[in-house]
Amino acid sequence: MSLYLSAAEATVSPATSWLSGSGNIYTDILIITFVIVMVALLVFAIVIQRAMRSILQITMPEAVELEAEKVRVAKIRRREKWKSTWNNILGLHRLEEEKDIMIDHEYDGIVELDNPIPVWFNVLFYSTVVFGFIYLLVYHVFGWGMNQDQEYIHEVAQAEKAKLAYLAQSASLVDESSVEFNEALAPAGKAIFMANCAACHGNNGEGTIGPNLADRYWLHGGEIKDIFKTVKYGVPEKGMVPWEQTLTPAQIAEVSSYIITLRDSNPANAKAAEGTEVKVYASEGGETAGVVADDAVDQ
Ligand code: HEC
């Protein structure tokens, strides 16, 4: 995850904007000169064109007038054509055309016009038919697109994946200040214990090289947070390995929860108690646990 720009990325900002130019003064001068020359040329051309027009107006006024007339007529014609196309699309008729489309009956002086269906309506109608046909082919015949059900299943699967990723991530965000005892983690923790810890602490936590983990006596505190800390950082000078390089925070939380479940389990061949007895634990509703744990530290 790179939420933050690296130093290299962060420095590339306004320095490279167009305001500071190309960096080469001669190129800049060349470009500016070019632009100025172009603008001057444009102004010059406009002036010449104006002058020519004035000369024409004086020497051949009829020709100029004729030209203007042509333009005017073309404009009117274009407007009329546009209007009739528009009327066609809307299915409108001129008032004077009404007698042509009048239907041959009359009730109390009320007559009916045989107005055709306007083009816009037909376009709309047929395009819905075409759309429906294509839709049918794409979603139901060839299955190129996902229909509602498939889309739902797809999105749920996607969300499930995102949820797992989130849970995995939030599990590995855990540390010694936020870890909580969770009995549901104990089975996974047991597997980790058997693979990594049993050699020194015994298969049931009874203790061999390492101390007994199944009693109420602790060298480094018996609360889940203390155990997490001991496992994470270890006690290297006393032979307890730091596990933060080998196990993920989530795994350390699991094995720590497992160790909590060993309490008072009275395994066979239990090693003699070492450290200070912790009578009441935070997980058992104890308030003084933190103080006791501190006393228990034996450096
Ligand atoms: C190489 C042997 C060895 C291995 C492997 C080992 N430990 Fe330890 N462990 C020790 C020793 C030795 C101590 C006692 C440290 C001391 O005296 O301060 C200890 C202490 C502990 C303590 C503190 C006990 C107390 O009384 O405060 C805990 C908790 C613990 N180990 C958990 C684990 C876990 C969990 C694992 C596996 C991930 C593990 N240990 C693997 C040797 C080991």
py3Dmol code that shows the C-alpha trace and the ligand (Angstrom):
import py3Dmol

protein = """\
ATOM      1  CA  MET A   1       0.000   0.000   0.000  1.00  0.00           C
ATOM      2  CA  SER A   2       1.521   3.304  -0.969  1.00  0.00           C
ATOM      3  CA  LEU A   3      -0.758   5.959   0.447  1.00  0.00           C
ATOM      4  CA  TYR A   4       2.132   8.355   0.692  1.00  0.00           C
ATOM      5  CA  LEU A   5       4.214   9.697  -2.144  1.00  0.00           C
ATOM      6  CA  SER A   6       7.810   8.736  -2.021  1.00  0.00           C
ATOM      7  CA  ALA A   7      10.275  11.590  -1.760  1.00  0.00           C
ATOM      8  CA  ALA A   8      11.105  11.377  -5.459  1.00  0.00           C
ATOM      9  CA  GLU A   9       7.452  11.560  -6.492  1.00  0.00           C
ATOM     10  CA  ALA A  10       6.693  14.374  -4.087  1.00  0.00           C
ATOM     11  CA  THR A  11       9.307  16.718  -5.543  1.00  0.00           C
ATOM     12  CA  VAL A  12       7.992  16.389  -9.096  1.00  0.00           C
ATOM     13  CA  SER A  13       5.317  19.050  -9.005  1.00  0.00           C
ATOM     14  CA  PRO A  14       5.031  22.673 -10.105  1.00  0.00           C
ATOM     15  CA  ALA A  15       8.694  22.664 -11.137  1.00  0.00           C
ATOM     16  CA  THR A  16       7.841  20.955 -14.428  1.00  0.00           C
ATOM     17  CA  SER A  17       4.774  23.102 -15.227  1.00  0.00           C
ATOM     18  CA  TRP A  18       4.585  24.970 -18.549  1.00  0.00           C
ATOM     19  CA  LEU A  19       5.128  28.309 -16.787  1.00  0.00           C
ATOM     20  CA  SER A  20       8.803  27.623 -16.308  1.00  0.00           C
ATOM     21  CA  GLY A  21       9.301  26.955 -20.025  1.00  0.00           C
ATOM     22  CA  SER A  22      11.359  24.272 -21.682  1.00  0.00           C
ATOM     23  CA  GLY A  23      14.463  25.030 -19.680  1.00  0.00           C
ATOM     24  CA  ASN A  24      16.355  26.173 -22.773  1.00  0.00           C
ATOM     25  CA  ILE A  25      16.241  29.970 -23.157  1.00  0.00           C
ATOM     26  CA  TYR A  26      16.875  29.852 -26.952  1.00  0.00           C
ATOM     27  CA  THR A  27      14.015  27.446 -27.543  1.00  0.00           C
ATOM     28  CA  ASP A  28      11.750  29.687 -25.486  1.00  0.00           C
ATOM     29  CA  ILE A  29      12.743  32.796 -27.455  1.00  0.00           C
ATOM     30  CA  LEU A  30      12.186  30.917 -30.718  1.00  0.00           C
ATOM     31  CA  ILE A  31       8.709  29.811 -29.690  1.00  0.00           C
ATOM     32  CA  ILE A  32       7.681  33.274 -28.491  1.00  0.00           C
ATOM     33  CA  THR A  33       8.983  34.889 -31.695  1.00  0.00           C
ATOM     34  CA  PHE A  34       7.081  32.349 -33.759  1.00  0.00           C
ATOM     35  CA  VAL A  35       3.834  33.091 -31.937  1.00  0.00           C
ATOM     36  CA  ILE A  36       4.296  36.868 -32.361  1.00  0.00           C
ATOM     37  CA  VAL A  37       4.972  36.487 -36.089  1.00  0.00           C
ATOM     38  CA  MET A  38       1.868  34.328 -36.512  1.00  0.00           C
ATOM     39  CA  VAL A  39      -0.373  36.842 -34.750  1.00  0.00           C
ATOM     40  CA  ALA A  40       1.078  39.690 -36.858  1.00  0.00           C
ATOM     41  CA  LEU A  41       0.389  37.700 -40.041  1.00  0.00           C
ATOM     42  CA  LEU A  42      -3.214  37.114 -39.001  1.00  0.00           C
ATOM     43  CA  VAL A  43      -3.818  40.807 -38.270  1.00  0.00           C
ATOM     44  CA  PHE A  44      -2.217  41.681 -41.592  1.00  0.00           C
ATOM     45  CA  ALA A  45      -4.473  39.289 -43.510  1.00  0.00           C
ATOM     46  CA  ILE A  46      -7.604  40.720 -41.884  1.00  0.00           C
ATOM     47  CA  VAL A  47      -6.573  44.271 -42.762  1.00  0.00           C
ATOM     48  CA  ILE A  48      -5.905  43.306 -46.408  1.00  0.00           C
ATOM     49  CA  GLN A  49      -9.289  41.571 -46.664  1.00  0.00           C
ATOM     50  CA  ARG A  50     -11.103  44.666 -45.347  1.00  0.00           C
ATOM     51  CA  ALA A  51      -9.256  46.879 -47.791  1.00  0.00           C
ATOM     52  CA  MET A  52     -10.129  44.636 -50.740  1.00  0.00           C
ATOM     53  CA  ARG A  53     -13.797  44.739 -49.784  1.00  0.00           C
ATOM     54  CA  SER A  54     -13.816  48.514 -49.629  1.00  0.00           C
ATOM     55  CA  ILE A  55     -12.192  48.715 -53.056  1.00  0.00           C
ATOM     56  CA  LEU A  56     -14.781  46.289 -54.495  1.00  0.00           C
ATOM     57  CA  GLN A  57     -17.639  48.277 -52.982  1.00  0.00           C
ATOM     58  CA  ILE A  58     -16.417  51.414 -54.736  1.00  0.00           C
ATOM     59  CA  THR A  59     -15.507  49.906 -58.093  1.00  0.00           C
ATOM     60  CA  MET A  60     -18.298  47.291 -58.538  1.00  0.00           C
ATOM     61  CA  PRO A  61     -21.209  48.065 -56.182  1.00  0.00           C
ATOM     62  CA  GLU A  62     -23.699  45.858 -58.185  1.00  0.00           C
ATOM     63  CA  ALA A  63     -21.526  42.772 -57.849  1.00  0.00           C
ATOM     64  CA  VAL A  64     -21.259  43.222 -54.099  1.00  0.00           C
ATOM     65  CA  GLU A  65     -25.022  43.771 -53.803  1.00  0.00           C
ATOM     66  CA  LEU A  66     -25.715  40.636 -55.869  1.00  0.00           C
ATOM     67  CA  GLU A  67     -23.438  38.599 -53.673  1.00  0.00           C
ATOM     68  CA  ALA A  68     -25.189  39.812 -50.521  1.00  0.00           C
ATOM     69  CA  GLU A  69     -28.597  39.010 -52.031  1.00  0.00           C
ATOM     70  CA  LYS A  70     -27.528  35.449 -52.821  1.00  0.00           C
ATOM     71  CA  VAL A  71     -26.383  34.918 -49.282  1.00  0.00           C
ATOM     72  CA  ARG A  72     -29.686  36.249 -47.949  1.00  0.00           C
ATOM     73  CA  VAL A  73     -31.783  33.958 -50.169  1.00  0.00           C
ATOM     74  CA  ALA A  74     -29.707  30.915 -49.258  1.00  0.00           C
ATOM     75  CA  LYS A  75     -30.190  31.718 -45.604  1.00  0.00           C
ATOM     76  CA  ILE A  76     -33.974  31.980 -45.916  1.00  0.00           C
ATOM     77  CA  ARG A  77     -34.116  28.746 -47.887  1.00  0.00           C
ATOM     78  CA  ARG A  78     -32.044  26.935 -45.314  1.00  0.00           C
ATOM     79  CA  ARG A  79     -34.297  28.157 -42.548  1.00  0.00           C
ATOM     80  CA  GLU A  80     -37.420  26.996 -44.380  1.00  0.00           C
ATOM     81  CA  LYS A  81     -35.974  23.602 -45.074  1.00  0.00           C
ATOM     82  CA  TRP A  82     -34.989  23.187 -41.470  1.00  0.00           C
ATOM     83  CA  LYS A  83     -38.493  24.196 -40.378  1.00  0.00           C
ATOM     84  CA  SER A  84     -40.178  21.682 -42.657  1.00  0.00           C
ATOM     85  CA  THR A  85     -37.864  18.890 -41.491  1.00  0.00           C
ATOM     86  CA  TRP A  86     -38.621  19.813 -37.933  1.00  0.00           C
ATOM     87  CA  ASN A  87     -42.372  19.842 -38.609  1.00  0.00           C
ATOM     88  CA  ASN A  88     -42.008  16.452 -40.182  1.00  0.00           C
ATOM     89  CA  ILE A  89     -40.291  15.059 -37.147  1.00  0.00           C
ATOM     90  CA  LEU A  90     -42.967  16.474 -34.856  1.00  0.00           C
ATOM     91  CA  GLY A  91     -45.738  15.377 -37.242  1.00  0.00           C
ATOM     92  CA  LEU A  92     -47.085  18.938 -37.560  1.00  0.00           C
ATOM     93  CA  HIS A  93     -48.914  20.377 -40.556  1.00  0.00           C
ATOM     94  CA  ARG A  94     -49.393  23.894 -41.750  1.00  0.00           C
ATOM     95  CA  LEU A  95     -52.832  25.295 -41.084  1.00  0.00           C
ATOM     96  CA  GLU A  96     -53.559  25.606 -44.799  1.00  0.00           C
ATOM     97  CA  GLU A  97     -52.782  21.878 -45.331  1.00  0.00           C
ATOM     98  CA  GLU A  98     -55.438  20.821 -42.845  1.00  0.00           C
ATOM     99  CA  LYS A  99     -58.171  20.386 -45.413  1.00  0.00           C
ATOM    100  CA  ASP A 100     -56.059  17.692 -47.143  1.00  0.00           C
ATOM    101  CA  ILE A 101     -55.893  15.488 -44.070  1.00  0.00           C
ATOM    102  CA  MET A 102     -59.419  16.069 -42.816  1.00  0.00           C
ATOM    103  CA  ILE A 103     -61.348  12.817 -42.398  1.00  0.00           C
ATOM    104  CA  ASP A 104     -64.663  12.624 -44.099  1.00  0.00           C
ATOM    105  CA  HIS A 105     -67.019  12.831 -41.135  1.00  0.00           C
ATOM    106  CA  GLU A 106     -68.326  15.514 -38.842  1.00  0.00           C
ATOM    107  CA  TYR A 107     -70.220  15.557 -35.550  1.00  0.00           C
ATOM    108  CA  ASP A 108     -71.818  18.775 -34.418  1.00  0.00           C
ATOM    109  CA  GLY A 109     -69.291  20.707 -36.427  1.00  0.00           C
ATOM    110  CA  ILE A 110     -66.350  18.820 -34.988  1.00  0.00           C
ATOM    111  CA  VAL A 111     -64.065  17.293 -37.606  1.00  0.00           C
ATOM    112  CA  GLU A 112     -61.167  14.946 -37.239  1.00  0.00           C
ATOM    113  CA  LEU A 113     -57.724  15.178 -38.819  1.00  0.00           C
ATOM    114  CA  ASP A 114     -55.868  12.141 -40.074  1.00  0.00           C
ATOM    115  CA  ASN A 115     -52.580  13.083 -38.466  1.00  0.00           C
ATOM    116  CA  PRO A 116     -49.902  10.479 -39.088  1.00  0.00           C
ATOM    117  CA  ILE A 117     -47.877   9.244 -36.149  1.00  0.00           C
ATOM    118  CA  PRO A 118     -45.013  11.728 -35.758  1.00  0.00           C
ATOM    119  CA  VAL A 119     -41.564  10.612 -36.784  1.00  0.00           C
ATOM    120  CA  TRP A 120     -40.069  11.139 -33.334  1.00  0.00           C
ATOM    121  CA  PHE A 121     -42.576   8.737 -31.850  1.00  0.00           C
ATOM    122  CA  ASN A 122     -41.875   6.077 -34.431  1.00  0.00           C
ATOM    123  CA  VAL A 123     -38.139   6.439 -33.962  1.00  0.00           C
ATOM    124  CA  LEU A 124     -38.576   6.023 -30.236  1.00  0.00           C
ATOM    125  CA  PHE A 125     -40.891   3.080 -30.623  1.00  0.00           C
ATOM    126  CA  TYR A 126     -38.772   1.144 -33.102  1.00  0.00           C
ATOM    127  CA  SER A 127     -35.584   1.837 -31.212  1.00  0.00           C
ATOM    128  CA  THR A 128     -37.134   0.278 -28.102  1.00  0.00           C
ATOM    129  CA  VAL A 129     -38.009  -2.770 -30.177  1.00  0.00           C
ATOM    130  CA  VAL A 130     -34.458  -3.007 -31.510  1.00  0.00           C
ATOM    131  CA  PHE A 131     -33.048  -2.433 -28.031  1.00  0.00           C
ATOM    132  CA  GLY A 132     -35.257  -5.143 -26.592  1.00  0.00           C
ATOM    133  CA  PHE A 133     -34.197  -7.592 -29.263  1.00  0.00           C
ATOM    134  CA  ILE A 134     -30.494  -6.906 -28.746  1.00  0.00           C
ATOM    135  CA  TYR A 135     -30.990  -7.112 -24.975  1.00  0.00           C
ATOM    136  CA  LEU A 136     -32.661 -10.486 -25.347  1.00  0.00           C
ATOM    137  CA  LEU A 137     -29.793 -11.790 -27.465  1.00  0.00           C
ATOM    138  CA  VAL A 138     -27.026 -10.436 -25.250  1.00  0.00           C
ATOM    139  CA  TYR A 139     -28.429 -11.384 -21.855  1.00  0.00           C
ATOM    140  CA  HIS A 140     -30.628 -14.388 -22.477  1.00  0.00           C
ATOM    141  CA  VAL A 141     -29.589 -16.110 -25.696  1.00  0.00           C
ATOM    142  CA  PHE A 142     -25.813 -15.771 -25.862  1.00  0.00           C
ATOM    143  CA  GLY A 143     -25.204 -14.941 -22.207  1.00  0.00           C
ATOM    144  CA  TRP A 144     -22.580 -12.290 -23.010  1.00  0.00           C
ATOM    145  CA  GLY A 145     -23.723 -10.042 -20.199  1.00  0.00           C
ATOM    146  CA  MET A 146     -24.673 -10.836 -16.618  1.00  0.00           C
ATOM    147  CA  ASN A 147     -28.339 -10.717 -15.760  1.00  0.00           C
ATOM    148  CA  GLN A 148     -29.574  -9.507 -12.379  1.00  0.00           C
ATOM    149  CA  ASP A 149     -29.135 -12.821 -10.611  1.00  0.00           C
ATOM    150  CA  GLN A 150     -25.656 -13.403 -11.963  1.00  0.00           C
ATOM    151  CA  GLU A 151     -24.683  -9.852 -11.166  1.00  0.00           C
ATOM    152  CA  TYR A 152     -25.919 -10.289  -7.608  1.00  0.00           C
ATOM    153  CA  ILE A 153     -23.965 -13.511  -7.135  1.00  0.00           C
ATOM    154  CA  HIS A 154     -20.888 -11.902  -8.655  1.00  0.00           C
ATOM    155  CA  GLU A 155     -21.084  -8.867  -6.376  1.00  0.00           C
ATOM    156  CA  VAL A 156     -21.640 -10.964  -3.276  1.00  0.00           C
ATOM    157  CA  ALA A 157     -18.596 -13.073  -4.152  1.00  0.00           C
ATOM    158  CA  GLN A 158     -16.587  -9.907  -4.676  1.00  0.00           C
ATOM    159  CA  ALA A 159     -17.735  -8.501  -1.357  1.00  0.00           C
ATOM    160  CA  GLU A 160     -16.888 -11.782   0.366  1.00  0.00           C
ATOM    161  CA  LYS A 161     -13.375 -11.584  -1.034  1.00  0.00           C
ATOM    162  CA  ALA A 162     -13.010  -7.974   0.074  1.00  0.00           C
ATOM    163  CA  LYS A 163     -14.298  -8.928   3.518  1.00  0.00           C
ATOM    164  CA  LEU A 164     -11.757 -11.742   3.875  1.00  0.00           C
ATOM    165  CA  ALA A 165      -8.972  -9.429   2.755  1.00  0.00           C
ATOM    166  CA  TYR A 166     -10.137  -6.825   5.256  1.00  0.00           C
ATOM    167  CA  LEU A 167     -10.361  -9.323   8.087  1.00  0.00           C
ATOM    168  CA  ALA A 168      -6.931 -10.729   7.297  1.00  0.00           C
ATOM    169  CA  GLN A 169      -5.540  -7.235   7.255  1.00  0.00           C
ATOM    170  CA  SER A 170      -7.208  -6.095  10.440  1.00  0.00           C
ATOM    171  CA  ALA A 171      -6.119  -9.316  12.154  1.00  0.00           C
ATOM    172  CA  SER A 172      -2.504  -8.566  11.335  1.00  0.00           C
ATOM    173  CA  LEU A 173      -2.862  -5.017  12.631  1.00  0.00           C
ATOM    174  CA  VAL A 174      -3.171  -6.442  16.127  1.00  0.00           C
ATOM    175  CA  ASP A 175      -0.350  -5.753  18.585  1.00  0.00           C
ATOM    176  CA  GLU A 176       0.344  -6.131  22.295  1.00  0.00           C
ATOM    177  CA  SER A 177      -1.787  -3.095  23.183  1.00  0.00           C
ATOM    178  CA  SER A 178      -4.876  -4.119  21.218  1.00  0.00           C
ATOM    179  CA  VAL A 179      -4.886  -7.918  21.444  1.00  0.00           C
ATOM    180  CA  GLU A 180      -7.913  -9.493  23.167  1.00  0.00           C
ATOM    181  CA  PHE A 181      -8.464 -13.030  24.383  1.00  0.00           C
ATOM    182  CA  ASN A 182     -10.614 -14.888  21.883  1.00  0.00           C
ATOM    183  CA  GLU A 183     -11.405 -18.523  22.546  1.00  0.00           C
ATOM    184  CA  ALA A 184     -12.290 -19.033  18.871  1.00  0.00           C
ATOM    185  CA  LEU A 185      -8.641 -18.470  17.958  1.00  0.00           C
ATOM    186  CA  ALA A 186      -7.377 -21.201  20.289  1.00  0.00           C
ATOM    187  CA  PRO A 187      -7.597 -24.169  17.856  1.00  0.00           C
ATOM    188  CA  ALA A 188      -5.491 -22.342  15.274  1.00  0.00           C
ATOM    189  CA  GLY A 189      -3.192 -21.283  18.097  1.00  0.00           C
ATOM    190  CA  LYS A 190      -2.794 -24.898  19.209  1.00  0.00           C
ATOM    191  CA  ALA A 191      -1.509 -25.872  15.775  1.00  0.00           C
ATOM    192  CA  ILE A 192       1.018 -23.060  15.897  1.00  0.00           C
ATOM    193  CA  PHE A 193       2.015 -24.063  19.419  1.00  0.00           C
ATOM    194  CA  MET A 194       2.570 -27.701  18.431  1.00  0.00           C
ATOM    195  CA  ALA A 195       4.696 -26.691  15.458  1.00  0.00           C
ATOM    196  CA  ASN A 196       6.831 -24.021  17.134  1.00  0.00           C
ATOM    197  CA  CYS A 197       6.632 -24.040  20.885  1.00  0.00           C
ATOM    198  CA  ALA A 198       6.010 -27.584  22.117  1.00  0.00           C
ATOM    199  CA  ALA A 199       9.711 -28.451  21.853  1.00  0.00           C
ATOM    200  CA  CYS A 200      10.521 -26.072  24.718  1.00  0.00           C
ATOM    201  CA  HIS A 201       7.193 -25.750  26.514  1.00  0.00           C
ATOM    202  CA  GLY A 202       5.896 -29.327  26.214  1.00  0.00           C
ATOM    203  CA  ASN A 203       2.996 -30.650  24.176  1.00  0.00           C
ATOM    204  CA  ASN A 204       0.506 -29.476  26.802  1.00  0.00           C
ATOM    205  CA  GLY A 205       2.367 -26.417  27.990  1.00  0.00           C
ATOM    206  CA  GLU A 206       3.699 -28.321  31.013  1.00  0.00           C
ATOM    207  CA  GLY A 207       7.168 -26.893  30.441  1.00  0.00           C
ATOM    208  CA  THR A 208      10.528 -28.503  29.606  1.00  0.00           C
ATOM    209  CA  ILE A 209      13.313 -26.119  28.661  1.00  0.00           C
ATOM    210  CA  GLY A 210      10.855 -23.243  28.843  1.00  0.00           C
ATOM    211  CA  PRO A 211       8.612 -22.614  31.832  1.00  0.00           C
ATOM    212  CA  ASN A 212       5.244 -24.146  32.569  1.00  0.00           C
ATOM    213  CA  LEU A 213       2.546 -22.217  30.706  1.00  0.00           C
ATOM    214  CA  ALA A 214      -0.397 -24.088  32.258  1.00  0.00           C
ATOM    215  CA  ASP A 215      -0.128 -22.721  35.807  1.00  0.00           C
ATOM    216  CA  ARG A 216      -0.790 -19.342  37.386  1.00  0.00           C
ATOM    217  CA  TYR A 217       2.855 -18.419  37.875  1.00  0.00           C
ATOM    218  CA  TRP A 218       4.425 -16.090  35.364  1.00  0.00           C
ATOM    219  CA  LEU A 219       7.846 -14.580  34.792  1.00  0.00           C
ATOM    220  CA  HIS A 220       6.603 -11.979  32.351  1.00  0.00           C
ATOM    221  CA  GLY A 221       2.925 -11.594  33.138  1.00  0.00           C
ATOM    222  CA  GLY A 222       0.015 -13.873  32.340  1.00  0.00           C
ATOM    223  CA  GLU A 223      -2.480 -11.522  30.724  1.00  0.00           C
ATOM    224  CA  ILE A 224      -3.079 -11.937  27.021  1.00  0.00           C
ATOM    225  CA  LYS A 225      -1.246  -8.655  26.362  1.00  0.00           C
ATOM    226  CA  ASP A 226       1.784  -9.771  28.383  1.00  0.00           C
ATOM    227  CA  ILE A 227       1.893 -13.151  26.672  1.00  0.00           C
ATOM    228  CA  PHE A 228       1.578 -11.530  23.265  1.00  0.00           C
ATOM    229  CA  LYS A 229       4.483  -9.253  24.134  1.00  0.00           C
ATOM    230  CA  THR A 230       6.680 -12.091  25.429  1.00  0.00           C
ATOM    231  CA  VAL A 231       6.030 -14.184  22.343  1.00  0.00           C
ATOM    232  CA  LYS A 232       6.550 -11.268  19.975  1.00  0.00           C
ATOM    233  CA  TYR A 233       9.785  -9.904  21.412  1.00  0.00           C
ATOM    234  CA  GLY A 234      10.957 -13.041  23.220  1.00  0.00           C
ATOM    235  CA  VAL A 235      13.457 -13.129  26.084  1.00  0.00           C
ATOM    236  CA  PRO A 236      16.536 -13.854  23.972  1.00  0.00           C
ATOM    237  CA  GLU A 237      19.007 -13.772  26.870  1.00  0.00           C
ATOM    238  CA  LYS A 238      16.991 -16.519  28.635  1.00  0.00           C
ATOM    239  CA  GLY A 239      16.474 -18.684  25.566  1.00  0.00           C
ATOM    240  CA  MET A 240      12.956 -17.583  24.570  1.00  0.00           C
ATOM    241  CA  VAL A 241      12.984 -16.785  20.873  1.00  0.00           C
ATOM    242  CA  PRO A 242      11.441 -13.538  19.565  1.00  0.00           C
ATOM    243  CA  TRP A 243       8.732 -14.639  17.153  1.00  0.00           C
ATOM    244  CA  GLU A 244       7.864 -11.400  15.382  1.00  0.00           C
ATOM    245  CA  GLN A 245       9.928 -12.334  12.334  1.00  0.00           C
ATOM    246  CA  THR A 246       8.530 -15.852  12.077  1.00  0.00           C
ATOM    247  CA  LEU A 247       4.871 -15.486  13.037  1.00  0.00           C
ATOM    248  CA  THR A 248       2.405 -12.868  11.827  1.00  0.00           C
ATOM    249  CA  PRO A 249       0.691 -10.695  14.445  1.00  0.00           C
ATOM    250  CA  ALA A 250      -2.501 -12.665  13.777  1.00  0.00           C
ATOM    251  CA  GLN A 251      -0.686 -15.932  14.510  1.00  0.00           C
ATOM    252  CA  ILE A 252       0.857 -14.544  17.693  1.00  0.00           C
ATOM    253  CA  ALA A 253      -2.645 -13.500  18.798  1.00  0.00           C
ATOM    254  CA  GLU A 254      -3.851 -17.043  18.095  1.00  0.00           C
ATOM    255  CA  VAL A 255      -1.102 -18.790  20.011  1.00  0.00           C
ATOM    256  CA  SER A 256      -1.482 -16.309  22.896  1.00  0.00           C
ATOM    257  CA  SER A 257      -5.194 -17.072  23.118  1.00  0.00           C
ATOM    258  CA  TYR A 258      -4.343 -20.769  23.128  1.00  0.00           C
ATOM    259  CA  ILE A 259      -1.932 -20.294  26.035  1.00  0.00           C
ATOM    260  CA  ILE A 260      -4.694 -18.566  28.020  1.00  0.00           C
ATOM    261  CA  THR A 261      -6.870 -21.659  27.560  1.00  0.00           C
ATOM    262  CA  LEU A 262      -4.119 -23.822  29.105  1.00  0.00           C
ATOM    263  CA  ARG A 263      -4.491 -22.085  32.476  1.00  0.00           C
ATOM    264  CA  ASP A 264      -5.169 -24.525  35.361  1.00  0.00           C
ATOM    265  CA  SER A 265      -5.244 -27.448  32.920  1.00  0.00           C
ATOM    266  CA  ASN A 266      -2.867 -29.458  35.193  1.00  0.00           C
ATOM    267  CA  PRO A 267      -0.906 -31.320  32.522  1.00  0.00           C
ATOM    268  CA  ALA A 268       1.118 -34.428  33.431  1.00  0.00           C
ATOM    269  CA  ASN A 269       4.827 -33.913  34.297  1.00  0.00           C
ATOM    270  CA  ALA A 270       4.213 -30.262  35.034  1.00  0.00           C
ATOM    271  CA  LYS A 271       7.374 -28.282  35.583  1.00  0.00           C
ATOM    272  CA  ALA A 272       7.676 -26.490  38.913  1.00  0.00           C
ATOM    273  CA  ALA A 273       6.182 -23.013  39.079  1.00  0.00           C
ATOM    274  CA  GLU A 274       8.447 -20.075  38.243  1.00  0.00           C
ATOM    275  CA  GLY A 275       7.792 -16.394  38.752  1.00  0.00           C
ATOM    276  CA  THR A 276       4.981 -14.656  40.558  1.00  0.00           C
ATOM    277  CA  GLU A 277       1.526 -16.044  41.057  1.00  0.00           C
ATOM    278  CA  VAL A 278      -1.224 -14.138  39.294  1.00  0.00           C
ATOM    279  CA  LYS A 279      -4.436 -14.870  41.183  1.00  0.00           C
ATOM    280  CA  VAL A 280      -6.965 -12.860  39.228  1.00  0.00           C
ATOM    281  CA  TYR A 281      -6.848 -12.161  35.501  1.00  0.00           C
ATOM    282  CA  ALA A 282      -8.404  -9.367  33.463  1.00  0.00           C
ATOM    283  CA  SER A 283     -10.137 -12.054  31.408  1.00  0.00           C
ATOM    284  CA  GLU A 284     -11.712 -13.278  34.669  1.00  0.00           C
ATOM    285  CA  GLY A 285     -12.869  -9.791  35.618  1.00  0.00           C
ATOM    286  CA  GLY A 286      -9.774  -8.877  37.628  1.00  0.00           C
ATOM    287  CA  GLU A 287      -8.872  -5.201  37.980  1.00  0.00           C
ATOM    288  CA  THR A 288      -5.452  -5.503  39.586  1.00  0.00           C
ATOM    289  CA  ALA A 289      -4.042  -7.737  36.911  1.00  0.00           C
ATOM    290  CA  GLY A 290      -1.858  -5.036  35.336  1.00  0.00           C
ATOM    291  CA  VAL A 291      -0.096  -4.314  38.631  1.00  0.00           C
ATOM    292  CA  VAL A 292       0.483  -7.971  39.389  1.00  0.00           C
ATOM    293  CA  ALA A 293       1.859  -8.553  35.914  1.00  0.00           C
ATOM    294  CA  ASP A 294       4.342  -5.724  36.394  1.00  0.00           C
ATOM    295  CA  ASP A 295       5.528  -7.193  39.671  1.00  0.00           C
ATOM    296  CA  ALA A 296       6.016 -10.524  37.994  1.00  0.00           C
ATOM    297  CA  VAL A 297       8.615  -9.296  35.551  1.00  0.00           C
ATOM    298  CA  ASP A 298      11.853 -10.966  36.410  1.00  0.00           C
ATOM    299  CA  GLN A 299      14.736  -9.508  34.500  1.00  0.00           C
TER     300      GLN A 299
END
"""
ligand_1 = """\
43
HEC
C 14.037 -22.607 22.258
C 13.078 -22.888 23.271
C 11.761 -22.138 23.231
C 10.865 -22.100 22.238
C 10.919 -22.769 20.865
C 9.763 -21.296 22.715
N 10.016 -20.831 23.972
Fe 8.821 -19.708 25.105
N 10.231 -19.637 26.534
C 11.430 -20.291 26.507
C 12.186 -19.973 27.705
C 13.554 -20.487 28.033
C 11.383 -19.096 28.434
C 11.701 -18.456 29.774
C 12.282 -17.076 29.595
C 12.738 -16.452 30.883
O 13.220 -17.165 31.719
O 12.565 -15.230 30.967
C 10.164 -18.915 27.684
C 9.124 -18.104 28.097
C 7.907 -18.055 27.435
C 6.769 -17.346 27.941
C 6.711 -16.543 29.219
C 6.385 -17.415 30.371
C 6.325 -16.664 31.693
O 6.363 -17.331 32.696
O 6.186 -15.422 31.644
C 5.759 -17.516 27.044
C 4.366 -16.955 27.129
C 6.294 -18.324 25.982
N 7.590 -18.649 26.257
C 5.581 -18.678 24.881
C 6.142 -19.351 23.801
C 5.457 -19.586 22.569
C 4.018 -19.183 22.275
C 6.307 -20.229 21.767
C 6.089 -20.677 20.328
C 5.656 -19.696 19.404
C 7.546 -20.397 22.484
N 7.397 -19.833 23.721
C 8.644 -21.029 22.001
C 11.900 -21.121 25.526
C 11.249 -21.338 24.317
"""
view = py3Dmol.view(width=600, height=400)
view.addModel(protein, "pdb")
view.setStyle({"model": 0}, {"cartoon": {"style": "trace"}})
view.addModel(ligand_1, "xyz")
view.setStyle({"model": 1}, {"stick": {}})
view.zoomTo()
view.show()
